[in-house]
Protein backbone atom coordinates (compact mmCIF):
# COMPACT_ATOMS: atom_id res chain seq x y z
CA UNK A 1 0.00 0.00 0.00
CA UNK A 2 1.02 3.62 -0.53
CA UNK A 3 -0.37 6.94 0.65
CA UNK A 4 -0.79 8.14 -2.96
CA UNK A 5 -1.09 6.28 -6.29
CA UNK A 6 2.31 4.97 -7.37
CA UNK A 7 3.81 3.05 -10.28
CA UNK A 8 6.86 0.79 -10.50
CA UNK A 9 9.60 2.63 -12.41
CA UNK A 10 12.60 0.40 -11.72
CA UNK A 11 13.05 -3.25 -10.83
CA UNK A 12 16.53 -4.52 -9.95
CA UNK A 13 17.05 -8.25 -9.47
CA UNK A 14 20.05 -10.17 -8.17
CA UNK A 15 19.77 -13.76 -9.35
CA UNK A 16 22.03 -15.70 -7.00
CA UNK A 17 21.20 -19.27 -8.09
CA UNK A 18 18.80 -21.37 -10.13
CA UNK A 19 15.24 -21.54 -8.85
CA UNK A 20 13.99 -25.15 -8.67
CA UNK A 21 10.36 -25.98 -9.44
CA UNK A 22 9.38 -26.42 -5.80
CA UNK A 23 7.39 -24.54 -3.19
CA UNK A 24 8.62 -20.95 -3.12
CA UNK A 25 8.28 -18.24 -0.48
CA UNK A 26 8.40 -14.50 -1.12
CA UNK A 27 8.96 -12.01 1.69
CA UNK A 28 8.63 -8.27 1.11
CA UNK A 29 9.35 -5.18 3.16
CA UNK A 30 9.17 -1.45 2.53
CA UNK A 31 12.65 0.06 2.91
CA UNK A 32 11.64 3.63 2.04
CA UNK A 33 8.15 5.06 2.31
CA UNK A 34 7.36 8.60 1.26
CA UNK A 35 4.70 10.69 -0.43
CA UNK A 36 6.59 10.71 -3.74
CA UNK A 37 9.05 7.81 -3.60
CA UNK A 38 8.76 4.29 -2.22
CA UNK A 39 11.24 1.41 -2.30
CA UNK A 40 10.22 -2.20 -1.70
CA UNK A 41 12.52 -5.19 -1.26
CA UNK A 42 11.51 -8.77 -2.05
CA UNK A 43 13.40 -11.96 -1.20
CA UNK A 44 12.61 -15.25 -2.93
CA UNK A 45 13.56 -18.45 -1.09
CA UNK A 46 13.21 -22.19 -1.70
CA UNK A 47 13.59 -24.60 1.22
CA UNK A 48 14.81 -21.66 3.32
CA UNK A 49 17.62 -20.79 0.89
CA UNK A 50 17.60 -17.37 -0.79
CA UNK A 51 17.62 -17.74 -4.58
CA UNK A 52 16.85 -14.16 -5.64
CA UNK A 53 16.52 -10.67 -4.23
CA UNK A 54 14.84 -7.67 -5.86
CA UNK A 55 14.27 -4.00 -5.18
CA UNK A 56 11.39 -2.10 -6.75
CA UNK A 57 11.35 1.68 -6.95
CA UNK A 58 7.89 3.26 -7.06
CA UNK A 59 7.14 6.91 -7.89
CA UNK A 60 3.94 8.87 -7.40
CA UNK A 61 1.68 9.11 -10.43
CA UNK A 62 -0.38 12.14 -11.42
CA UNK A 63 -2.22 13.59 -14.40
CA UNK A 64 -1.02 16.51 -16.53
CA UNK A 65 2.04 17.41 -14.45
CA UNK A 66 3.83 18.76 -17.53
CA UNK A 67 2.33 22.01 -18.86
CA UNK A 68 0.52 21.47 -22.16
CA UNK A 69 2.55 24.26 -23.79
CA UNK A 70 5.79 22.31 -23.27
CA UNK A 71 6.72 19.98 -26.11
CA UNK A 72 7.57 16.60 -24.62
CA UNK A 73 10.39 15.18 -26.80
CA UNK A 74 9.69 12.03 -28.77
CA UNK A 75 12.62 10.40 -30.51
CA UNK A 76 12.43 8.42 -33.78
CA UNK A 77 13.92 5.32 -32.15
CA UNK A 78 11.04 5.32 -29.64
CA UNK A 79 8.39 4.79 -32.29
CA UNK A 80 6.52 1.43 -32.20
CA UNK A 81 7.61 -1.59 -34.23
CA UNK A 82 5.40 -3.21 -36.83
CA UNK A 83 2.32 -4.55 -35.00
CA UNK A 84 2.40 -8.22 -33.98
CA UNK A 85 -0.44 -9.09 -36.39
CA UNK A 86 1.87 -8.18 -39.30
CA UNK A 87 4.88 -10.09 -37.97
CA UNK A 88 5.88 -13.69 -38.52
CA UNK A 89 5.00 -16.22 -35.81
CA UNK A 90 8.21 -17.60 -34.37
CA UNK A 91 9.03 -20.58 -32.16
CA UNK A 92 11.88 -20.18 -29.71
CA UNK A 93 13.95 -23.35 -29.66
CA UNK A 94 15.93 -24.47 -26.67
CA UNK A 95 15.89 -26.60 -23.54
CA UNK A 96 14.67 -23.77 -21.28
CA UNK A 97 11.00 -24.40 -20.55
CA UNK A 98 10.42 -20.72 -19.83
CA UNK A 99 10.62 -20.06 -23.57
CA UNK A 100 7.38 -21.99 -24.10
CA UNK A 101 5.51 -19.57 -21.81
CA UNK A 102 5.21 -16.99 -24.60
CA UNK A 103 3.55 -16.52 -27.94
CA UNK A 104 6.25 -14.94 -30.09
CA UNK A 105 6.29 -12.87 -33.30
CA UNK A 106 9.52 -11.89 -35.04
CA UNK A 107 9.72 -8.27 -36.24
CA UNK A 108 12.87 -8.72 -38.33
CA UNK A 109 15.38 -11.38 -39.21
CA UNK A 110 17.41 -12.14 -36.10
CA UNK A 111 21.20 -12.12 -36.19
CA UNK A 112 23.68 -13.37 -33.58
CA UNK A 113 23.28 -11.09 -30.59
CA UNK A 114 20.53 -8.88 -32.00
CA UNK A 115 16.77 -9.27 -32.51
CA UNK A 116 13.40 -7.56 -32.12
CA UNK A 117 10.40 -9.68 -31.19
CA UNK A 118 6.89 -9.32 -29.81
CA UNK A 119 6.05 -11.44 -26.76
CA UNK A 120 2.71 -12.27 -25.16
CA UNK A 121 2.51 -14.51 -22.06
CA UNK A 122 0.38 -17.61 -22.70
CA UNK A 123 -0.61 -17.96 -19.05
CA UNK A 124 -0.78 -15.76 -15.94
CA UNK A 125 2.22 -15.84 -13.66
CA UNK A 126 -0.11 -16.71 -10.76
CA UNK A 127 -3.27 -18.73 -11.43
CA UNK A 128 -6.37 -16.57 -11.23
CA UNK A 129 -4.48 -13.26 -11.36
CA UNK A 130 -4.23 -10.94 -14.37
CA UNK A 131 -0.57 -9.82 -14.64
CA UNK A 132 -0.09 -6.11 -13.95
CA UNK A 133 1.82 -4.05 -16.53
CA UNK A 134 4.91 -4.17 -14.27
CA UNK A 135 4.70 -7.95 -13.89
CA UNK A 136 4.25 -8.39 -17.64
CA UNK A 137 7.25 -6.12 -18.30
CA UNK A 138 9.36 -8.17 -15.86
CA UNK A 139 8.33 -11.48 -17.43
CA UNK A 140 9.24 -10.27 -20.92
CA UNK A 141 12.26 -8.22 -19.83
CA UNK A 142 13.79 -11.48 -18.62
CA UNK A 143 13.82 -12.54 -22.29
CA UNK A 144 16.54 -9.97 -23.08
CA UNK A 145 19.04 -11.90 -25.21
CA UNK A 146 22.04 -13.58 -23.61
CA UNK A 147 25.58 -14.26 -24.83
CA UNK A 148 24.55 -17.78 -25.86
CA UNK A 149 22.93 -16.30 -28.96
CA UNK A 150 26.45 -15.28 -30.04
CA UNK A 151 28.77 -17.99 -28.71
CA UNK A 152 26.30 -20.91 -28.71
CA UNK A 153 24.87 -23.15 -25.98
CA UNK A 154 26.87 -26.18 -27.12
CA UNK A 155 30.34 -24.87 -26.19
CA UNK A 156 29.67 -22.19 -23.57
CA UNK A 157 27.64 -21.55 -20.44
CA UNK A 158 26.12 -18.06 -20.27
CA UNK A 159 24.81 -16.84 -16.92
CA UNK A 160 23.09 -13.54 -16.17
CA UNK A 161 23.43 -12.86 -12.42
CA UNK A 162 21.29 -9.73 -12.52
CA UNK A 163 18.58 -7.86 -14.41
CA UNK A 164 17.49 -4.21 -14.21
CA UNK A 165 14.27 -2.94 -15.78
CA UNK A 166 13.41 0.77 -16.02
CA UNK A 167 9.88 1.90 -16.90
CA UNK A 168 8.70 5.38 -17.93
CA UNK A 169 5.01 4.41 -18.01
CA UNK A 170 2.83 1.29 -17.67
CA UNK A 171 2.63 -0.82 -20.82
CA UNK A 172 -0.68 -1.10 -22.66
CA UNK A 173 -2.15 -4.33 -23.99
CA UNK A 174 -0.96 -7.93 -23.71
CA UNK A 175 1.78 -7.74 -26.39
CA UNK A 176 5.22 -6.28 -25.60
CA UNK A 177 8.05 -5.85 -28.12
CA UNK A 178 11.62 -6.41 -26.96
CA UNK A 179 14.68 -5.29 -28.95
CA UNK A 180 17.90 -6.84 -27.63
CA UNK A 181 21.57 -6.14 -28.32
CA UNK A 182 24.38 -8.26 -26.84
CA UNK A 183 27.85 -6.85 -26.14
CA UNK A 184 30.60 -9.22 -24.97
CA UNK A 185 34.35 -9.10 -24.43
CA UNK A 186 36.78 -11.96 -25.02
CA UNK A 187 37.38 -11.97 -21.27
CA UNK A 188 33.99 -13.68 -20.91
CA UNK A 189 32.22 -10.66 -19.42
CA UNK A 190 29.50 -8.70 -21.15
CA UNK A 191 26.06 -7.16 -20.93
CA UNK A 192 22.86 -7.06 -22.93
CA UNK A 193 20.63 -4.05 -23.52
CA UNK A 194 16.91 -4.22 -24.26
CA UNK A 195 14.18 -1.78 -25.30
CA UNK A 196 10.58 -2.51 -24.24
CA UNK A 197 7.77 -1.18 -26.45
CA UNK A 198 4.03 -1.55 -26.91
CA UNK A 199 1.76 -0.34 -29.71
CA UNK A 200 2.35 3.29 -28.58
CA UNK A 201 6.10 2.91 -28.66
CA UNK A 202 8.93 2.65 -26.15
CA UNK A 203 7.99 2.52 -22.46
CA UNK A 204 11.05 0.98 -20.83
CA UNK A 205 14.51 -0.54 -21.06
CA UNK A 206 16.47 -3.46 -19.65
CA UNK A 207 20.10 -4.29 -18.97
CA UNK A 208 21.69 -7.46 -17.64
CA UNK A 209 25.26 -8.51 -16.90
CA UNK A 210 26.63 -11.71 -18.40
CA UNK A 211 29.31 -14.16 -17.36
CA UNK A 212 30.53 -16.63 -19.98
CA UNK A 213 32.52 -19.82 -19.34
CA UNK A 214 33.47 -22.81 -21.51
CA UNK A 215 31.52 -25.98 -20.80
Protein Blocks (a to p, Z undefined) as FASTA:
>chain_A
ZZbdcddfbdcdddfbccddbddddddddfbdcfkbccddddddeehiafbdcddddddd
dehkbcfkbccdddfklpccddfklpccdddedjblklmmpccddfbdcdehiacddddd
fbdfbghiacdfklmmmmmmmmpccfklmnopklpccddfbdcdddfbdcedjbdcdddd
ddddfkopacdddddddfkbcfbdcddddddddZZ
